[in-house]
Amino acid sequence: MPRANIINPDQSYTFADYFKLNFAPQDILAYFGVSMQRRSLKLPHSHHTLDRLHDLKTRIEESLPRLTLTSEIARREFLIAPVLTDILHYTQATLNVEYPIVVNNQLKGSLDYLLQNDQVFLVIEAKNEDLEKGFLQLSIELIALDQWIESTENILHGAVSTGNIWQFGQFDRQSRIVTQDLDLYRVPADLADLLLVLMKILQS
C-alpha cells in the first residue's frame, strides 16, 4: 500500500488516533519524513544523591500488590505521577499535565506529561499497557514538539510508560530519526536508574 494512503491529508488526527492505527510504525512515521531505528541508547546517569529514593520505592512496593494495573487512573496516580513529582524535587523542572498543542490537522492533541527545564522531556502513558503502540504515539508527539517549541537542542527526549515499565526514545531533529531504546526500566526494580537517567536528561 502506498504510504500516501496511510494518513489522509484531508482528515483530522489527534495524537491518540495514531495509537489506534494498525499500520507499521515506520510507515506512519515516513508520512512525516521521519525514519525509525531500534538500538540500545546506553543513556547517561546523573550523579545526584537520591535522598527520596527509599521512601518512593517503599510507597510503590506497598501499592503494587493492591493495584489493578488495567486501570489507567491507577497507573497514573500511583506509579507514574510519584516518579515525576520526585523528579521535580531533584531538578527544579516544571511539569505540564495534559498539555494541549496544535501544529496542524495531523499533529494535535494533549501531551500526557511535559517536563521542562534546560531540556524538554515528554512522558506518555501506554494505554492498555501496549508499549509498542505507545511508542508510536510518543514518536508522533516528539515530531509535533519539534515544530512547537523554540528550543535549539538537536535531540528531543521522551519515554512511554505502563507505570511499572518505562522505555525511552529520542528524536534527532536534524537527521529526522526516531530511536527506540531496546532497554527497559522496571519499577520498582530499576527505579534508581530510571530517576538518574531522567535527571541527567533534564539537567544536561
N, C-alpha and C positions, 0 to 999 in steps of 0.2 A: 504494500500500500504506500503511495506517495506520502511523504511527510507533510505535505501541504494540506492533506485531508485530515490530519490528526487534530489540529487546532483550527477551528472555524474562525477566520478573522472577523467575521460579522457577528460572532456570538460573544456574550459577556461571560467571563470566567472569574470566580473568586479563587483564592489560594486553596480553599477546602475542596473545590471542584477537581483539582488535579489529583488529590488523594483518591478520588473515585475512578479515575481513568484506568483502563486496563492495558494501555499501550506500554511498550518497553520504555523505561525512564530515559534512555539515551535518545530515543526517537522524539520524545516530547521535548527534551532539552534542546535538541537540534533545531526545533522550530524557532528558538530564541538565539540561535547561533552559538550555542554552548555545547561543549563535549563533556564527557564524564569519564572518570577513571577511579579505580579502587586500589588502594595501597595502604600500607601501614604508615601513618603520619609521624610516629615517634615524637609526639608533642612534648615540648619542654615543660618543666615543672618550676613553680615558684619556690623560693627558699624561705618563704614566710612561715612563722610559727602558727600552727593551727590551735589557738587557745580554746576554741569551742568544739573541737572535733569529738571529744569524749561525750559531751552532752548531746550533740546532734546524733551521733551513732547510737547512743543508748535509746533516744526517743524513737528513732527509726526501727531499731531492733525490737522494741516493745510494741510498736504499731503493726509491723508487717504480719505477724501471725493472725491478727484480728482484722486485717484489711481485705476487702473484696476488690481486687485489682481490676476487675472488669468495669468498675465504676470510674469514669473519668474524673469526677469530683474528688474521689478518694486519692487517686494518683497525684492530682494537682496539689491538694491541700496538705497531704501527709508525707509525700515523697519529693515532689519537685520544688514546691514553694519553700520548704525549710532549707534546702540546699542553696537556693538563690538568695534567700534573706541572709544567710550566713556569708555569702559572697559579698553582699552589700557591706557587711561589717568589716570584712577584710580589705576591700578595695575602695570603698567610698564611691562606688559607682551608683548610678541611678537606674531604677527599674520601671519600665513601662509595661503594663499588663493589658492585653487586648488592644494593642496599639494599631490604629487604622492608617493605612496608606493607600493611595490610588495613583498608580503610574499611568495606566491606560486600561482599556477594557479587558485585556488578558492578564494584567498584573495588578490585582487589587484584593483587598481583604484586611483582616486583622491579624497581626503577629501575636502569638501567644505571650511571649516574654521577650522584651528587647532591653538588654543591659547596655548602658552607655557610660564610658569613662574616656580614657585616651583612645580606646577602641570601641567598636560596637560589637555586641555578641548576641546572636539570635538563638533562642531556645523554643522549640515547638514540641508539643505533646503528641506522641504517636497514637492516633485514635485506634481503638480495638487492638492495641498493643502490636500493631503492624509496623515494624521498623523500616521495612523496605519502602512501603508507600509513604510512610512518614518522612523518609529521607528525600523522596521525590518532592514532596511539598516543601521541605526545608530548602531544597535546591532552587525551586521556583521563587521562594521568598528572598533568598540571597540575591537572585538575579534582579528582583524588584528593588531591593535595598541598594544595589549598585547604582540604580538610576535615581533613587530617592534622597540619599544622604550626600552631604558635601565633603565627606572625608576624602583625603588624598591617599589613604592607605591602600596598597595594592591588593592585599588579601583580606577578604571578609570571612569571619568565622561564625560557625553555628553548631548546634547539636540537636539531635532528636532524642526524645526520652520517653520510655514507657513508665518512668518513675523508678523502677529498680534496675533498668538498663539504660545506659547513655551511649550514643555514638556521635562522634564529631565529624564535621565536614568543613571544607574550605572552598571559597570561590576566588580564583585568580582573575582579577578584573581586566588584566591586560591580555592574557592568553585565552580568556573565556573558557576556563576549565574548572569544573566542579570535581573535587576529590572527596571520595567517601572513605573514611578511615576504616581499615579492616579490624582494628582493635575495639573492643567493647569494654565499658567500665560498669561494673556491677555494684549496686548499692544494697547492703552496706559494705560488702567485702572490699571494694576498691574506692571507698568514699574519700580517703585521704588523697589518693592520686587524682581523683576527679576534681576535688577542691583546688589542689595545687595547679592543675592544668588550667582550670577556669581563671584562677587568679593571675597566672602568668600571661594569658591572652589579654586580659583586661588591663594589665599594668605594663604591657610591652610598648 
